Amino acid sequence: MIAKLNGKLDSVGDDWIIIDVGGVGYHAFCSARTLRNMPETGGDVSLYIETHVREDHIHLFGFQDSGEKAWFSLVQTVQGVGAKVALAILSLYGGNELTQIVAAADKTALTRVTGVGPKVAGRIVAELKDKVAKMDLGSAALSVEASSSGTKGKPAAGPANAGDAVSALVNLGYGRADAFGAIATVGRRLGGDATIEALITEGLKELAA
């Protein structure tokens, strides 16, 4: 089973690349985000690989980092999401954005992905909410990346305050997934300098809405 490839970029297509590893060309499907980070032809390439073995084919899927690979596997645990749709999701949203989208139950954002309708978007949010809530609440989990269109969101709450705010809401009896979603939402709105008191207050309002 191939887990990682290091070699030279041979060629690039709409959703794939070929990596030359010691004279052997490996064809790997990639998200648009990964493809945008590829070097010029002949440049060094290092990709994490997920191998899919089927009766009629063997497909390699390449990722620029382990986080993208983890999300690729995670979203495919949802009914109705295969490799093609998973790559489409990762082409539009990075891991940080997906964490926030799932935590905030933003189904509308998911329906912007080709191949994701309202029902699939609802399943992604419902089935991944608890899993996302267990992720690290550091800056990677609550920061906002630039979207593929180049629009930037507000910076989210800092990692220490966000984690403390979630813990406070959990101590008040709210589920961790619900608390995480509320703090992710208000963190985007309040910005990185929000105090823990402000996060808790607004988080409670969000949970009561």
KARAHU-V667820 format. One record per residue. N is the residue number from 0. OMEGA is omega in degrees with one decimal (none if undefined). BURIAL is I if it has 9 or more other ideal C-beta (glycine too) atoms within 8 Angstrom, else O. D_LAST is the distance of its C-alpha to the last C-alpha in Angstrom with 2 decimals. Layout:
BEGIN
n: [N/N]
omega: [OMEGA/OMEGA]
burial: [BURIAL/BURIAL]
d_last: [D_LAST/D_LAST]
END
This chain:
BEGIN
n: [0/1/2/3/4/5/6/7/8/9/10/11/12/13/14/15/16/17/18/19/20/21/22/23/24/25/26/27/28/29/30/31/32/33/34/35/36/37/38/39/40/41/42/43/44/45/46/47/48/49/50/51/52/53/54/55/56/57/58/59/60/61/62/63/64/65/66/67/68/69/70/71/72/73/74/75/76/77/78/79/80/81/82/83/84/85/86/87/88/89/90/91/92/93/94/95/96/97/98/99/100/101/102/103/104/105/106/107/108/109/110/111/112/113/114/115/116/117/118/119/120/121/122/123/124/125/126/127/128/129/130/131/132/133/134/135/136/137/138/139/140/141/142/143/144/145/146/147/148/149/150/151/152/153/154/155/156/157/158/159/160/161/162/163/164/165/166/167/168/169/170/171/172/173/174/175/176/177/178/179/180/181/182/183/184/185/186/187/188/189/190/191/192/193/194/195/196/197/198/199/200/201/202/203/204/205/206/207/208]
omega: [-179.6/-179.2/-178.7/177.8/174.5/-179.0/-179.8/178.3/-180.0/-179.2/-177.3/175.4/-178.6/-179.1/-177.9/171.1/170.4/179.1/177.3/178.9/179.8/179.4/177.6/-179.2/178.2/-180.0/-178.9/174.4/-176.0/174.0/178.5/-179.7/177.5/-179.9/179.8/-179.0/179.1/178.0/173.6/177.7/-177.4/179.9/-179.5/-179.8/174.4/-177.0/167.3/-173.2/167.6/-176.9/175.4/179.9/178.2/-178.9/-173.9/179.5/169.2/-178.8/174.0/177.0/-174.6/-175.9/-177.3/178.7/-177.1/179.3/178.6/178.1/-180.0/178.0/178.1/179.2/-175.7/-176.2/179.0/173.7/-179.7/178.9/178.6/179.5/176.3/-176.2/-178.1/179.5/178.4/177.5/178.1/178.0/-178.4/175.7/-177.7/-175.6/172.6/-178.0/179.4/179.5/179.7/176.8/-179.6/-179.2/180.0/-178.8/-179.2/-179.8/-177.3/-177.7/-179.4/179.7/-178.3/-179.0/174.6/179.9/177.5/179.5/179.5/176.7/-178.5/-178.9/179.4/178.0/178.3/178.6/179.6/-179.6/-175.7/-174.2/-177.6/-174.3/-178.7/179.8/179.0/-179.1/179.8/179.9/178.7/179.9/178.2/-175.5/-179.8/-177.6/-173.9/177.6/179.5/179.1/169.0/178.1/-177.6/179.1/178.5/-179.8/-179.4/177.1/177.4/173.2/-177.6/-179.3/179.1/-173.6/-177.6/-179.5/-179.5/179.8/179.0/-179.5/177.8/179.7/-179.9/-179.9/176.7/178.3/177.9/175.1/179.6/177.1/-177.8/-179.8/178.9/-180.0/179.3/-179.7/-179.8/-178.8/176.2/-179.3/-177.1/177.7/176.8/-176.1/-175.2/179.1/-171.7/-177.9/-177.8/178.1/179.1/179.2/-179.8/179.6/-179.4/-179.3/-179.2/177.6/177.9/177.9/179.9/-179.2/-179.3/-176.5/none]
burial: [O/O/O/O/I/O/I/I/I/I/O/I/O/O/I/I/I/I/I/I/I/O/O/O/O/I/O/I/I/I/I/I/I/I/I/O/O/I/O/O/O/O/I/O/I/O/I/I/I/I/I/I/O/O/O/O/O/O/I/I/I/I/I/I/O/O/O/I/I/I/I/I/I/I/I/I/O/I/O/O/I/O/I/O/I/I/I/I/I/I/I/I/I/I/I/I/I/I/I/I/I/I/I/I/O/I/I/O/O/I/I/O/I/O/O/I/O/O/O/I/I/I/I/I/I/O/I/I/I/O/I/I/I/O/O/O/I/O/O/I/I/I/I/I/O/O/I/O/O/O/O/O/O/O/O/I/I/I/I/O/I/I/I/I/I/I/O/I/I/I/O/O/O/I/O/I/I/I/I/I/I/I/I/I/I/I/I/I/O/I/I/O/O/I/O/I/O/I/I/I/O/I/I/I/I/I/I/O/O]
d_last: [48.20/47.56/44.82/45.67/48.05/49.76/52.08/52.81/50.86/53.14/51.14/47.67/46.33/43.16/41.39/44.07/46.54/49.86/50.64/54.28/54.73/58.41/59.52/57.16/54.44/51.05/48.76/45.05/42.04/39.52/36.26/36.62/35.23/38.00/40.61/39.83/40.74/44.07/47.28/50.20/52.36/54.38/51.86/50.67/47.71/45.90/43.32/41.53/42.34/40.88/43.61/43.03/46.08/46.47/49.55/50.24/49.02/47.99/45.27/44.40/41.04/41.09/38.47/38.74/37.16/36.19/32.44/32.73/34.88/32.38/29.58/32.15/32.78/29.17/27.91/30.99/29.88/27.44/29.13/30.21/30.35/33.94/35.71/35.81/32.09/31.42/33.73/32.07/28.67/30.40/32.27/29.16/26.99/28.14/27.01/24.83/22.98/22.66/21.23/18.39/17.97/17.82/15.60/12.97/13.69/15.16/17.30/18.43/20.20/22.01/23.28/25.17/27.48/30.57/30.63/26.91/25.49/22.05/23.11/24.44/21.49/19.24/21.78/22.01/18.34/18.40/21.83/21.70/18.35/20.01/23.13/21.54/19.76/23.32/24.58/25.69/23.08/25.76/26.05/26.75/23.48/21.24/23.56/23.43/26.61/28.15/27.49/30.54/30.55/30.91/27.62/26.36/22.82/21.96/23.15/20.66/20.62/23.89/24.48/25.16/22.08/19.81/21.55/21.51/17.81/17.15/19.81/18.36/15.01/17.23/19.37/16.61/16.40/13.84/15.50/17.09/15.89/12.15/13.04/15.18/12.78/10.30/13.50/15.06/12.45/12.52/16.21/17.04/15.58/17.22/20.42/22.99/23.78/20.44/21.15/19.83/18.54/16.55/15.18/14.18/12.65/10.56/9.92/8.64/6.17/5.25/5.55/3.80/0.00]
END
